[in-house]
Amino acid sequence: MIQENGDDFSDTLRQRISKARRIAVVGIGDDLSPVDRLGMVAAREIEKMHLPGMKVFLAGTVPENITGIIRKCKPDHVVFIDSADMGLLPGSIMMLKPEETQVSLVASHVIPLSVVLDFVRHDTGAGVTLLGIQPDLTRVNKVLSPSDQARLSRNLTVLLDTLREICCRQNGRGK
C-alpha cells in the first residue's frame, strides 16, 4: 500500500498521471455485490464528468476482456479501480502496488489482476495505477453505513477533483 486518500494521495496521483494527455479509467467489480461493486461505482462517477482526454471503461468482473479496447484508445495512463480489503475504514481509497493484488482484492477474477495490469502496461506502453476502495466486510447486508458512505463520497471528491484538474490542464481547458 502506498498512501491513504487526502493531500498525499492527491499529490501522488497527480505526479503519476500529470503528463498523460489520454487517460483510461477501468472500473472493476460485480454490480450485484455491494462488497465488490465499489470500483464500478467510482468509474461511473468519473464517467459523469465527461473529462477531455479521459475514457471510462466498465470492465465488470472480467477486466481482461477489455484490454483490446483499451489498446485502441491509446492511453498514456490507465487507472484501474476495484474493491480491496486493505484494513482501512470502509470508503477509504488507496493506491496499491500490483503485487499486493494477490491478497487484497475482494473479487476473485478469472485472471489475476496483477497479470492484467502487467499485460496492459507492456501492451500499451502506458503507465498503470491501481486504486483500491475499502468495502465494509463486517455488515450483514454488506452496504456502507451512512458515515462510511460519506467517507467514500469525500474520497471520491478528492479523486474526481484531481482527475478534473489534470485532464483540463493537459487538454487545454480551464478547471
Rosetta constraint file for C-alpha pairs under 8 A:
AtomPair CA 1 CA 86 HARMONIC 7.98 0.50
AtomPair CA 1 CA 94 HARMONIC 7.01 0.50
AtomPair CA 1 CA 95 HARMONIC 6.20 0.50
AtomPair CA 1 CA 96 HARMONIC 4.81 0.50
AtomPair CA 1 CA 97 HARMONIC 6.18 0.50
AtomPair CA 1 CA 100 HARMONIC 7.39 0.50
AtomPair CA 2 CA 94 HARMONIC 6.95 0.50
AtomPair CA 2 CA 95 HARMONIC 5.58 0.50
AtomPair CA 2 CA 96 HARMONIC 6.15 0.50
AtomPair CA 2 CA 97 HARMONIC 7.34 0.50
AtomPair CA 3 CA 8 HARMONIC 6.67 0.50
AtomPair CA 3 CA 9 HARMONIC 5.71 0.50
AtomPair CA 3 CA 94 HARMONIC 5.85 0.50
AtomPair CA 3 CA 95 HARMONIC 6.25 0.50
AtomPair CA 4 CA 8 HARMONIC 7.37 0.50
AtomPair CA 4 CA 9 HARMONIC 5.90 0.50
AtomPair CA 4 CA 92 HARMONIC 7.20 0.50
AtomPair CA 4 CA 93 HARMONIC 6.30 0.50
AtomPair CA 4 CA 94 HARMONIC 4.87 0.50
AtomPair CA 4 CA 95 HARMONIC 7.36 0.50
AtomPair CA 5 CA 9 HARMONIC 4.69 0.50
AtomPair CA 5 CA 10 HARMONIC 7.02 0.50
AtomPair CA 5 CA 92 HARMONIC 6.74 0.50
AtomPair CA 5 CA 93 HARMONIC 5.55 0.50
AtomPair CA 5 CA 94 HARMONIC 5.97 0.50
AtomPair CA 5 CA 155 HARMONIC 6.32 0.50
AtomPair CA 5 CA 158 HARMONIC 7.72 0.50
AtomPair CA 6 CA 10 HARMONIC 6.12 0.50
AtomPair CA 6 CA 155 HARMONIC 7.39 0.50
AtomPair CA 6 CA 158 HARMONIC 7.00 0.50
AtomPair CA 7 CA 11 HARMONIC 6.02 0.50
AtomPair CA 8 CA 12 HARMONIC 6.01 0.50
AtomPair CA 9 CA 13 HARMONIC 6.10 0.50
AtomPair CA 9 CA 94 HARMONIC 7.39 0.50
AtomPair CA 9 CA 95 HARMONIC 7.72 0.50
AtomPair CA 10 CA 14 HARMONIC 5.98 0.50
AtomPair CA 10 CA 158 HARMONIC 6.88 0.50
AtomPair CA 10 CA 159 HARMONIC 6.96 0.50
AtomPair CA 10 CA 162 HARMONIC 6.26 0.50
AtomPair CA 11 CA 15 HARMONIC 6.17 0.50
AtomPair CA 12 CA 16 HARMONIC 6.21 0.50
AtomPair CA 13 CA 17 HARMONIC 6.26 0.50
AtomPair CA 13 CA 18 HARMONIC 7.98 0.50
AtomPair CA 13 CA 162 HARMONIC 7.72 0.50
AtomPair CA 14 CA 18 HARMONIC 5.21 0.50
AtomPair CA 14 CA 162 HARMONIC 6.78 0.50
AtomPair CA 14 CA 163 HARMONIC 7.99 0.50
AtomPair CA 14 CA 166 HARMONIC 7.06 0.50
AtomPair CA 16 CA 127 HARMONIC 7.94 0.50
AtomPair CA 16 CA 129 HARMONIC 7.96 0.50
AtomPair CA 17 CA 77 HARMONIC 6.48 0.50
AtomPair CA 17 CA 127 HARMONIC 7.82 0.50
AtomPair CA 17 CA 166 HARMONIC 7.65 0.50
AtomPair CA 18 CA 166 HARMONIC 5.92 0.50
AtomPair CA 18 CA 170 HARMONIC 7.65 0.50
AtomPair CA 19 CA 170 HARMONIC 7.22 0.50
AtomPair CA 20 CA 75 HARMONIC 7.81 0.50
AtomPair CA 20 CA 76 HARMONIC 5.07 0.50
AtomPair CA 20 CA 77 HARMONIC 6.04 0.50
AtomPair CA 20 CA 170 HARMONIC 7.22 0.50
AtomPair CA 21 CA 53 HARMONIC 5.89 0.50
AtomPair CA 21 CA 75 HARMONIC 7.77 0.50
AtomPair CA 21 CA 76 HARMONIC 6.50 0.50
AtomPair CA 21 CA 167 HARMONIC 7.01 0.50
AtomPair CA 21 CA 170 HARMONIC 5.62 0.50
AtomPair CA 21 CA 171 HARMONIC 6.48 0.50
AtomPair CA 22 CA 53 HARMONIC 4.64 0.50
AtomPair CA 22 CA 54 HARMONIC 5.78 0.50
AtomPair CA 22 CA 55 HARMONIC 7.80 0.50
AtomPair CA 22 CA 74 HARMONIC 7.29 0.50
AtomPair CA 22 CA 75 HARMONIC 4.74 0.50
AtomPair CA 22 CA 76 HARMONIC 5.32 0.50
AtomPair CA 22 CA 77 HARMONIC 6.79 0.50
AtomPair CA 23 CA 53 HARMONIC 6.19 0.50
AtomPair CA 23 CA 54 HARMONIC 4.76 0.50
AtomPair CA 23 CA 55 HARMONIC 6.38 0.50
AtomPair CA 23 CA 75 HARMONIC 5.23 0.50
AtomPair CA 23 CA 76 HARMONIC 5.98 0.50
AtomPair CA 23 CA 77 HARMONIC 5.01 0.50
AtomPair CA 23 CA 78 HARMONIC 5.75 0.50
AtomPair CA 23 CA 79 HARMONIC 7.45 0.50
AtomPair CA 24 CA 54 HARMONIC 5.77 0.50
AtomPair CA 24 CA 55 HARMONIC 4.90 0.50
AtomPair CA 24 CA 56 HARMONIC 5.78 0.50
AtomPair CA 24 CA 57 HARMONIC 7.29 0.50
AtomPair CA 24 CA 70 HARMONIC 7.10 0.50
AtomPair CA 24 CA 73 HARMONIC 7.92 0.50
AtomPair CA 24 CA 75 HARMONIC 5.92 0.50
AtomPair CA 24 CA 77 HARMONIC 6.38 0.50
AtomPair CA 24 CA 78 HARMONIC 4.65 0.50
AtomPair CA 24 CA 79 HARMONIC 6.19 0.50
AtomPair CA 25 CA 43 HARMONIC 6.81 0.50
AtomPair CA 25 CA 54 HARMONIC 7.35 0.50
AtomPair CA 25 CA 55 HARMONIC 6.29 0.50
AtomPair CA 25 CA 56 HARMONIC 4.70 0.50
AtomPair CA 25 CA 57 HARMONIC 6.07 0.50
AtomPair CA 25 CA 78 HARMONIC 5.78 0.50
AtomPair CA 25 CA 79 HARMONIC 4.72 0.50
AtomPair CA 25 CA 80 HARMONIC 5.89 0.50
AtomPair CA 25 CA 81 HARMONIC 7.54 0.50
AtomPair CA 26 CA 43 HARMONIC 6.73 0.50
AtomPair CA 26 CA 56 HARMONIC 6.00 0.50
AtomPair CA 26 CA 57 HARMONIC 4.80 0.50
AtomPair CA 26 CA 58 HARMONIC 5.89 0.50
AtomPair CA 26 CA 59 HARMONIC 6.34 0.50
AtomPair CA 26 CA 63 HARMONIC 7.80 0.50
AtomPair CA 26 CA 78 HARMONIC 7.32 0.50
AtomPair CA 26 CA 79 HARMONIC 6.11 0.50
AtomPair CA 26 CA 80 HARMONIC 4.67 0.50
AtomPair CA 26 CA 81 HARMONIC 6.14 0.50
AtomPair CA 27 CA 39 HARMONIC 4.86 0.50
AtomPair CA 27 CA 40 HARMONIC 4.49 0.50
AtomPair CA 27 CA 41 HARMONIC 7.61 0.50
AtomPair CA 27 CA 42 HARMONIC 7.01 0.50
AtomPair CA 27 CA 43 HARMONIC 4.88 0.50
AtomPair CA 27 CA 44 HARMONIC 7.78 0.50
AtomPair CA 27 CA 56 HARMONIC 7.61 0.50
AtomPair CA 27 CA 57 HARMONIC 6.23 0.50
AtomPair CA 27 CA 58 HARMONIC 4.87 0.50
AtomPair CA 27 CA 59 HARMONIC 5.79 0.50
AtomPair CA 27 CA 60 HARMONIC 6.87 0.50
AtomPair CA 27 CA 80 HARMONIC 6.18 0.50
AtomPair CA 27 CA 81 HARMONIC 5.13 0.50
AtomPair CA 27 CA 82 HARMONIC 6.48 0.50
AtomPair CA 28 CA 37 HARMONIC 7.42 0.50
AtomPair CA 28 CA 39 HARMONIC 5.05 0.50
AtomPair CA 28 CA 40 HARMONIC 5.48 0.50
AtomPair CA 28 CA 58 HARMONIC 6.56 0.50
AtomPair CA 28 CA 59 HARMONIC 5.31 0.50
AtomPair CA 28 CA 60 HARMONIC 4.88 0.50
AtomPair CA 28 CA 61 HARMONIC 5.99 0.50
AtomPair CA 28 CA 62 HARMONIC 7.65 0.50
AtomPair CA 28 CA 63 HARMONIC 6.61 0.50
AtomPair CA 28 CA 80 HARMONIC 7.21 0.50
AtomPair CA 28 CA 81 HARMONIC 5.96 0.50
AtomPair CA 28 CA 82 HARMONIC 5.00 0.50
AtomPair CA 28 CA 83 HARMONIC 7.79 0.50
AtomPair CA 29 CA 36 HARMONIC 5.12 0.50
AtomPair CA 29 CA 37 HARMONIC 4.72 0.50
AtomPair CA 29 CA 38 HARMONIC 6.90 0.50
AtomPair CA 29 CA 39 HARMONIC 5.79 0.50
AtomPair CA 29 CA 40 HARMONIC 5.78 0.50
AtomPair CA 29 CA 59 HARMONIC 7.45 0.50
AtomPair CA 29 CA 60 HARMONIC 4.78 0.50
AtomPair CA 29 CA 61 HARMONIC 5.03 0.50
AtomPair CA 29 CA 82 HARMONIC 6.17 0.50
AtomPair CA 29 CA 83 HARMONIC 7.03 0.50
AtomPair CA 29 CA 107 HARMONIC 6.85 0.50
AtomPair CA 30 CA 36 HARMONIC 5.37 0.50
AtomPair CA 30 CA 37 HARMONIC 4.95 0.50
AtomPair CA 30 CA 40 HARMONIC 7.64 0.50
AtomPair CA 30 CA 60 HARMONIC 5.65 0.50
AtomPair CA 30 CA 61 HARMONIC 5.71 0.50
AtomPair CA 30 CA 107 HARMONIC 7.88 0.50
AtomPair CA 31 CA 36 HARMONIC 7.14 0.50
AtomPair CA 31 CA 37 HARMONIC 4.78 0.50
AtomPair CA 31 CA 40 HARMONIC 7.00 0.50
AtomPair CA 31 CA 60 HARMONIC 7.36 0.50
AtomPair CA 32 CA 37 HARMONIC 7.11 0.50
AtomPair CA 33 CA 37 HARMONIC 5.82 0.50
AtomPair CA 34 CA 38 HARMONIC 7.41 0.50
AtomPair CA 34 CA 142 HARMONIC 5.76 0.50
AtomPair CA 34 CA 143 HARMONIC 5.71 0.50
AtomPair CA 35 CA 83 HARMONIC 7.15 0.50
AtomPair CA 35 CA 106 HARMONIC 7.43 0.50
AtomPair CA 35 CA 135 HARMONIC 5.48 0.50
AtomPair CA 35 CA 136 HARMONIC 6.86 0.50
AtomPair CA 35 CA 137 HARMONIC 7.06 0.50
AtomPair CA 35 CA 142 HARMONIC 5.92 0.50
AtomPair CA 35 CA 143 HARMONIC 7.20 0.50
AtomPair CA 36 CA 82 HARMONIC 7.53 0.50
AtomPair CA 36 CA 83 HARMONIC 5.46 0.50
AtomPair CA 36 CA 106 HARMONIC 6.26 0.50
AtomPair CA 36 CA 107 HARMONIC 6.03 0.50
AtomPair CA 36 CA 135 HARMONIC 7.55 0.50
AtomPair CA 37 CA 41 HARMONIC 6.28 0.50
AtomPair CA 37 CA 82 HARMONIC 7.74 0.50
AtomPair CA 37 CA 83 HARMONIC 6.88 0.50
AtomPair CA 38 CA 42 HARMONIC 6.18 0.50
AtomPair CA 38 CA 82 HARMONIC 6.45 0.50
AtomPair CA 38 CA 83 HARMONIC 5.50 0.50
AtomPair CA 38 CA 133 HARMONIC 6.49 0.50
AtomPair CA 38 CA 135 HARMONIC 7.35 0.50
AtomPair CA 39 CA 43 HARMONIC 6.21 0.50
AtomPair CA 39 CA 81 HARMONIC 4.74 0.50
AtomPair CA 39 CA 82 HARMONIC 4.05 0.50
AtomPair CA 39 CA 83 HARMONIC 5.65 0.50
AtomPair CA 39 CA 132 HARMONIC 7.67 0.50
AtomPair CA 39 CA 133 HARMONIC 6.93 0.50
AtomPair CA 40 CA 44 HARMONIC 6.20 0.50
AtomPair CA 40 CA 58 HARMONIC 6.45 0.50
AtomPair CA 40 CA 60 HARMONIC 7.06 0.50
AtomPair CA 40 CA 81 HARMONIC 7.57 0.50
AtomPair CA 40 CA 82 HARMONIC 7.38 0.50
AtomPair CA 41 CA 45 HARMONIC 6.43 0.50
AtomPair CA 42 CA 46 HARMONIC 6.36 0.50
AtomPair CA 42 CA 81 HARMONIC 7.40 0.50
AtomPair CA 42 CA 156 HARMONIC 7.02 0.50
AtomPair CA 43 CA 47 HARMONIC 6.07 0.50
AtomPair CA 43 CA 56 HARMONIC 6.65 0.50
AtomPair CA 43 CA 57 HARMONIC 7.57 0.50
AtomPair CA 43 CA 58 HARMONIC 7.03 0.50
AtomPair CA 43 CA 81 HARMONIC 7.29 0.50
AtomPair CA 44 CA 48 HARMONIC 6.30 0.50
AtomPair CA 44 CA 56 HARMONIC 7.90 0.50
AtomPair CA 44 CA 58 HARMONIC 7.93 0.50
AtomPair CA 45 CA 49 HARMONIC 7.12 0.50
AtomPair CA 46 CA 50 HARMONIC 7.57 0.50
AtomPair CA 46 CA 56 HARMONIC 7.45 0.50
AtomPair CA 46 CA 160 HARMONIC 6.41 0.50
AtomPair CA 47 CA 51 HARMONIC 7.75 0.50
AtomPair CA 47 CA 55 HARMONIC 7.62 0.50
AtomPair CA 47 CA 56 HARMONIC 5.78 0.50
AtomPair CA 50 CA 54 HARMONIC 7.48 0.50
AtomPair CA 51 CA 164 HARMONIC 6.54 0.50
AtomPair CA 51 CA 167 HARMONIC 6.38 0.50
AtomPair CA 51 CA 168 HARMONIC 7.23 0.50
AtomPair CA 52 CA 167 HARMONIC 5.95 0.50
AtomPair CA 52 CA 168 HARMONIC 6.51 0.50
AtomPair CA 52 CA 171 HARMONIC 6.35 0.50
AtomPair CA 53 CA 167 HARMONIC 6.25 0.50
AtomPair CA 53 CA 171 HARMONIC 6.65 0.50
AtomPair CA 54 CA 167 HARMONIC 7.17 0.50
AtomPair CA 55 CA 73 HARMONIC 7.91 0.50
AtomPair CA 57 CA 66 HARMONIC 7.91 0.50
AtomPair CA 59 CA 63 HARMONIC 4.82 0.50
AtomPair CA 59 CA 65 HARMONIC 7.42 0.50
AtomPair CA 59 CA 66 HARMONIC 6.53 0.50
AtomPair CA 61 CA 107 HARMONIC 7.67 0.50
AtomPair CA 61 CA 109 HARMONIC 6.29 0.50
AtomPair CA 62 CA 66 HARMONIC 7.85 0.50
AtomPair CA 62 CA 109 HARMONIC 6.55 0.50
AtomPair CA 62 CA 110 HARMONIC 6.92 0.50
AtomPair CA 63 CA 67 HARMONIC 7.22 0.50
AtomPair CA 63 CA 113 HARMONIC 7.79 0.50
AtomPair CA 63 CA 116 HARMONIC 7.26 0.50
AtomPair CA 64 CA 111 HARMONIC 7.18 0.50
AtomPair CA 64 CA 116 HARMONIC 5.91 0.50
AtomPair CA 66 CA 70 HARMONIC 6.27 0.50
AtomPair CA 67 CA 71 HARMONIC 6.16 0.50
AtomPair CA 67 CA 120 HARMONIC 6.59 0.50
AtomPair CA 68 CA 72 HARMONIC 6.39 0.50
AtomPair CA 69 CA 73 HARMONIC 6.66 0.50
AtomPair CA 70 CA 74 HARMONIC 6.81 0.50
AtomPair CA 70 CA 75 HARMONIC 7.27 0.50
AtomPair CA 71 CA 75 HARMONIC 7.31 0.50
AtomPair CA 71 CA 120 HARMONIC 7.81 0.50
AtomPair CA 71 CA 123 HARMONIC 7.37 0.50
AtomPair CA 71 CA 124 HARMONIC 5.81 0.50
AtomPair CA 74 CA 124 HARMONIC 6.82 0.50
AtomPair CA 75 CA 124 HARMONIC 7.37 0.50
AtomPair CA 75 CA 126 HARMONIC 6.16 0.50
AtomPair CA 76 CA 125 HARMONIC 7.48 0.50
AtomPair CA 76 CA 126 HARMONIC 4.64 0.50
AtomPair CA 76 CA 127 HARMONIC 6.36 0.50
AtomPair CA 77 CA 126 HARMONIC 4.77 0.50
AtomPair CA 77 CA 127 HARMONIC 4.45 0.50
AtomPair CA 77 CA 128 HARMONIC 5.70 0.50
AtomPair CA 77 CA 129 HARMONIC 7.74 0.50
AtomPair CA 78 CA 126 HARMONIC 6.62 0.50
AtomPair CA 78 CA 127 HARMONIC 6.19 0.50
AtomPair CA 78 CA 128 HARMONIC 4.86 0.50
AtomPair CA 78 CA 129 HARMONIC 6.32 0.50
AtomPair CA 79 CA 128 HARMONIC 5.93 0.50
AtomPair CA 79 CA 129 HARMONIC 4.78 0.50
AtomPair CA 79 CA 130 HARMONIC 5.87 0.50
AtomPair CA 79 CA 131 HARMONIC 7.24 0.50
AtomPair CA 80 CA 128 HARMONIC 7.61 0.50
AtomPair CA 80 CA 129 HARMONIC 6.17 0.50
AtomPair CA 80 CA 130 HARMONIC 4.78 0.50
AtomPair CA 80 CA 131 HARMONIC 6.10 0.50
AtomPair CA 81 CA 130 HARMONIC 5.96 0.50
AtomPair CA 81 CA 131 HARMONIC 4.77 0.50
AtomPair CA 81 CA 132 HARMONIC 5.90 0.50
AtomPair CA 81 CA 133 HARMONIC 7.46 0.50
AtomPair CA 82 CA 105 HARMONIC 7.32 0.50
AtomPair CA 82 CA 130 HARMONIC 7.81 0.50
AtomPair CA 82 CA 131 HARMONIC 6.49 0.50
AtomPair CA 82 CA 132 HARMONIC 5.16 0.50
AtomPair CA 82 CA 133 HARMONIC 6.22 0.50
AtomPair CA 83 CA 105 HARMONIC 6.15 0.50
AtomPair CA 83 CA 106 HARMONIC 5.77 0.50
AtomPair CA 83 CA 107 HARMONIC 7.29 0.50
AtomPair CA 83 CA 132 HARMONIC 5.36 0.50
AtomPair CA 83 CA 133 HARMONIC 4.70 0.50
AtomPair CA 83 CA 134 HARMONIC 5.94 0.50
AtomPair CA 83 CA 135 HARMONIC 6.37 0.50
AtomPair CA 84 CA 104 HARMONIC 5.33 0.50
AtomPair CA 84 CA 105 HARMONIC 4.17 0.50
AtomPair CA 84 CA 106 HARMONIC 5.09 0.50
AtomPair CA 84 CA 107 HARMONIC 7.97 0.50
AtomPair CA 84 CA 132 HARMONIC 4.96 0.50
AtomPair CA 84 CA 133 HARMONIC 5.51 0.50
AtomPair CA 84 CA 134 HARMONIC 5.31 0.50
AtomPair CA 84 CA 135 HARMONIC 6.94 0.50
AtomPair CA 85 CA 104 HARMONIC 5.10 0.50
AtomPair CA 85 CA 105 HARMONIC 6.04 0.50
AtomPair CA 85 CA 106 HARMONIC 6.11 0.50
AtomPair CA 85 CA 132 HARMONIC 7.92 0.50
AtomPair CA 85 CA 133 HARMONIC 7.73 0.50
AtomPair CA 85 CA 134 HARMONIC 5.47 0.50
AtomPair CA 85 CA 135 HARMONIC 6.79 0.50
AtomPair CA 86 CA 104 HARMONIC 6.20 0.50
AtomPair CA 86 CA 132 HARMONIC 7.86 0.50
AtomPair CA 86 CA 134 HARMONIC 6.28 0.50
AtomPair CA 87 CA 134 HARMONIC 7.58 0.50
AtomPair CA 88 CA 92 HARMONIC 6.39 0.50
AtomPair CA 88 CA 134 HARMONIC 6.38 0.50
AtomPair CA 89 CA 134 HARMONIC 6.77 0.50
AtomPair CA 89 CA 136 HARMONIC 7.80 0.50
AtomPair CA 89 CA 148 HARMONIC 7.55 0.50
AtomPair CA 90 CA 133 HARMONIC 7.76 0.50
AtomPair CA 90 CA 134 HARMONIC 4.87 0.50
AtomPair CA 90 CA 135 HARMONIC 4.96 0.50
AtomPair CA 90 CA 136 HARMONIC 4.99 0.50
AtomPair CA 90 CA 144 HARMONIC 7.17 0.50
AtomPair CA 90 CA 148 HARMONIC 5.53 0.50
AtomPair CA 90 CA 151 HARMONIC 7.67 0.50
AtomPair CA 90 CA 152 HARMONIC 7.52 0.50
AtomPair CA 91 CA 133 HARMONIC 6.16 0.50
AtomPair CA 91 CA 134 HARMONIC 5.31 0.50
AtomPair CA 91 CA 135 HARMONIC 6.19 0.50
AtomPair CA 91 CA 136 HARMONIC 7.78 0.50
AtomPair CA 91 CA 144 HARMONIC 7.70 0.50
AtomPair CA 91 CA 148 HARMONIC 5.44 0.50
AtomPair CA 91 CA 149 HARMONIC 6.30 0.50
AtomPair CA 91 CA 150 HARMONIC 7.87 0.50
AtomPair CA 91 CA 151 HARMONIC 5.36 0.50
AtomPair CA 91 CA 152 HARMONIC 3.95 0.50
AtomPair CA 91 CA 153 HARMONIC 7.76 0.50
AtomPair CA 91 CA 155 HARMONIC 7.45 0.50
AtomPair CA 92 CA 133 HARMONIC 5.71 0.50
AtomPair CA 92 CA 134 HARMONIC 5.34 0.50
AtomPair CA 92 CA 151 HARMONIC 6.78 0.50
AtomPair CA 92 CA 152 HARMONIC 6.09 0.50
AtomPair CA 92 CA 155 HARMONIC 6.68 0.50
AtomPair CA 93 CA 131 HARMONIC 6.65 0.50
AtomPair CA 93 CA 132 HARMONIC 5.62 0.50
AtomPair CA 93 CA 133 HARMONIC 4.54 0.50
AtomPair CA 93 CA 134 HARMONIC 6.44 0.50
AtomPair CA 93 CA 152 HARMONIC 7.66 0.50
AtomPair CA 93 CA 155 HARMONIC 6.54 0.50
AtomPair CA 94 CA 131 HARMONIC 5.57 0.50
AtomPair CA 94 CA 132 HARMONIC 5.33 0.50
AtomPair CA 94 CA 133 HARMONIC 6.63 0.50
AtomPair CA 95 CA 129 HARMONIC 7.23 0.50
AtomPair CA 95 CA 130 HARMONIC 5.78 0.50
AtomPair CA 95 CA 131 HARMONIC 4.53 0.50
AtomPair CA 95 CA 132 HARMONIC 6.21 0.50
AtomPair CA 96 CA 100 HARMONIC 6.44 0.50
AtomPair CA 96 CA 101 HARMONIC 7.46 0.50
AtomPair CA 96 CA 129 HARMONIC 7.73 0.50
AtomPair CA 96 CA 130 HARMONIC 5.52 0.50
AtomPair CA 96 CA 131 HARMONIC 5.92 0.50
AtomPair CA 96 CA 132 HARMONIC 6.50 0.50
AtomPair CA 97 CA 101 HARMONIC 7.27 0.50
AtomPair CA 97 CA 130 HARMONIC 6.98 0.50
AtomPair CA 98 CA 113 HARMONIC 7.76 0.50
AtomPair CA 98 CA 114 HARMONIC 5.18 0.50
AtomPair CA 98 CA 117 HARMONIC 7.19 0.50
AtomPair CA 98 CA 130 HARMONIC 7.07 0.50
AtomPair CA 99 CA 114 HARMONIC 6.45 0.50
AtomPair CA 100 CA 104 HARMONIC 6.22 0.50
AtomPair CA 101 CA 105 HARMONIC 5.59 0.50
AtomPair CA 101 CA 112 HARMONIC 7.87 0.50
AtomPair CA 101 CA 113 HARMONIC 6.65 0.50
AtomPair CA 101 CA 114 HARMONIC 6.26 0.50
AtomPair CA 102 CA 112 HARMONIC 7.15 0.50
AtomPair CA 102 CA 113 HARMONIC 7.86 0.50
AtomPair CA 102 CA 114 HARMONIC 7.41 0.50
AtomPair CA 105 CA 132 HARMONIC 7.78 0.50
AtomPair CA 108 CA 112 HARMONIC 7.93 0.50
AtomPair CA 109 CA 113 HARMONIC 6.89 0.50
AtomPair CA 111 CA 115 HARMONIC 6.89 0.50
AtomPair CA 111 CA 116 HARMONIC 7.20 0.50
AtomPair CA 112 CA 116 HARMONIC 6.79 0.50
AtomPair CA 113 CA 117 HARMONIC 6.13 0.50
AtomPair CA 114 CA 118 HARMONIC 6.18 0.50
AtomPair CA 115 CA 119 HARMONIC 6.06 0.50
AtomPair CA 116 CA 120 HARMONIC 6.12 0.50
AtomPair CA 117 CA 121 HARMONIC 6.11 0.50
AtomPair CA 117 CA 128 HARMONIC 6.83 0.50
AtomPair CA 118 CA 122 HARMONIC 6.12 0.50
AtomPair CA 119 CA 123 HARMONIC 5.74 0.50
AtomPair CA 120 CA 124 HARMONIC 5.73 0.50
AtomPair CA 120 CA 125 HARMONIC 7.60 0.50
AtomPair CA 120 CA 126 HARMONIC 7.43 0.50
AtomPair CA 120 CA 128 HARMONIC 7.80 0.50
AtomPair CA 121 CA 125 HARMONIC 5.30 0.50
AtomPair CA 121 CA 126 HARMONIC 5.37 0.50
AtomPair CA 121 CA 127 HARMONIC 6.16 0.50
AtomPair CA 121 CA 128 HARMONIC 6.18 0.50
AtomPair CA 122 CA 126 HARMONIC 7.63 0.50
AtomPair CA 135 CA 144 HARMONIC 7.23 0.50
AtomPair CA 136 CA 142 HARMONIC 6.26 0.50
AtomPair CA 136 CA 143 HARMONIC 7.07 0.50
AtomPair CA 136 CA 144 HARMONIC 6.03 0.50
AtomPair CA 137 CA 142 HARMONIC 6.44 0.50
AtomPair CA 138 CA 142 HARMONIC 7.15 0.50
AtomPair CA 139 CA 143 HARMONIC 6.92 0.50
AtomPair CA 139 CA 144 HARMONIC 7.88 0.50
AtomPair CA 144 CA 148 HARMONIC 5.51 0.50
AtomPair CA 144 CA 149 HARMONIC 5.55 0.50
AtomPair CA 145 CA 149 HARMONIC 5.95 0.50
AtomPair CA 146 CA 150 HARMONIC 6.12 0.50
AtomPair CA 147 CA 151 HARMONIC 6.31 0.50
AtomPair CA 148 CA 152 HARMONIC 6.23 0.50
AtomPair CA 149 CA 153 HARMONIC 6.11 0.50
AtomPair CA 150 CA 154 HARMONIC 6.19 0.50
AtomPair CA 151 CA 155 HARMONIC 6.14 0.50
AtomPair CA 152 CA 156 HARMONIC 5.95 0.50
AtomPair CA 153 CA 157 HARMONIC 6.11 0.50
AtomPair CA 154 CA 158 HARMONIC 6.52 0.50
AtomPair CA 155 CA 159 HARMONIC 6.35 0.50
AtomPair CA 156 CA 160 HARMONIC 5.92 0.50
AtomPair CA 157 CA 161 HARMONIC 5.90 0.50
AtomPair CA 158 CA 162 HARMONIC 6.14 0.50
AtomPair CA 159 CA 163 HARMONIC 6.22 0.50
AtomPair CA 160 CA 164 HARMONIC 6.00 0.50
AtomPair CA 161 CA 165 HARMONIC 6.09 0.50
AtomPair CA 162 CA 166 HARMONIC 6.28 0.50
AtomPair CA 163 CA 167 HARMONIC 6.00 0.50
AtomPair CA 164 CA 168 HARMONIC 5.91 0.50
AtomPair CA 164 CA 175 HARMONIC 6.98 0.50
AtomPair CA 165 CA 169 HARMONIC 6.04 0.50
AtomPair CA 165 CA 175 HARMONIC 6.04 0.50
AtomPair CA 166 CA 170 HARMONIC 5.95 0.50
AtomPair CA 167 CA 171 HARMONIC 5.92 0.50
AtomPair CA 168 CA 172 HARMONIC 5.95 0.50
AtomPair CA 168 CA 173 HARMONIC 4.63 0.50
AtomPair CA 168 CA 174 HARMONIC 5.78 0.50
AtomPair CA 168 CA 175 HARMONIC 5.97 0.50
AtomPair CA 169 CA 173 HARMONIC 5.89 0.50
AtomPair CA 169 CA 174 HARMONIC 6.57 0.50
AtomPair CA 169 CA 175 HARMONIC 7.51 0.50
